[in-house]
Amino acid sequence: MTVTRQKYDEEFKKNAVKLSYASPKGVAEIAKDLGVNANLLYRWRQRWTSGGDKTRYATLEQELRATQRELAEVRMERDMLKKAAAYFASLHK
């Protein structure tokens, strides 16, 4: 039995976070009403403020991903240059 993951659009997530901050209900109860896991709603609250803006955490997380992507590219380039240097060095022996 395969379980397909439910995907929520960004607007739904932001609205859920706004509702969780504005409502007197607890986060778990709101998550249940929305049909999502409470842990998921807590994770969304880490990313967006009650106004729907990105939090500092989300901004840093996005910068980290971009830096990791760039590092992977640089490492790949470095490895290719090492192999090319070794190849050309072996030709001149």
N, C-alpha and C positions, 0 to 999 in steps of 0.2 A: 504494500500500500504506500503510495507516494503522497506526500503532503505538499501542497503548493503554498508558497508564502504569499501572504496578502501584502500588496504594495499600496501605500497611501501617498497621495500627492502632497506637495509641500504646503499647499493652502489648507488642506484638511489638518495637517499636523499643527500649523500655526493656530488655527481656530480651536483645536483641541487644547492647546497650551493656554490660549486666552481664556477659554472656558474654565480650565482648571484653576486659574488664578482668580477669576471673577466669582466663581460659584462658592457658596458656603459648604458645599459637599466636600468630602475627602477625595483625594486623587484616585484612590482605588475604586470608589463608587462611580466617579465620573468615567473612569476607564471602562468599567463594566457596562455603563450605559451606552458608551460609544462602541463597545464590542472589541476593545483592544486590551492587551495585557497591561497591567499597571506599571510594570517595569519599563515597558515601551513608552508610556506617557511620561514617566520620570526622565527617561533618556531625552525625549523631545524637550522637556523643560530645561535640560542642561543646554540645549542648543538655541532656544528662543526665549526671549523675555515675555512678560505679560503684554507688551505692546506689539509683539511680532517681530522685533528686531533680533539680529544675531547676538548671542552673548560672546563674551571674550573667549570662553572655552571653544565655541564653534569656530571663531576666527583663527585661534591658534591651531585647532585641529586641521583646518583647511590649509594653513601655511605649512604645517608639518607634512601633510600629504604631498603638497607641491614640491617641497624640499626633498622628500624621499624619492619622488619620481625623477627629479633632476639629478640626484645622486646616482640613481640606477643608470641613467643615460651616460653620465660622466664615467662611471666604472666600466661600462660597456665600451666606450670610446677608448679608454685607457688600455683595456685588455686587447683591443684590436691593434692599437699602436704598438704594444709590446710584441705581439705576434709578427707584425710587419717588420719591426726593427730586427727581430731575431731572424726572420727570413732573409732580409737584405744583408745582415751580417754574415749569414752562412754562404751567401753568394760570393762575397769578397775574400773568402779564405783561400 
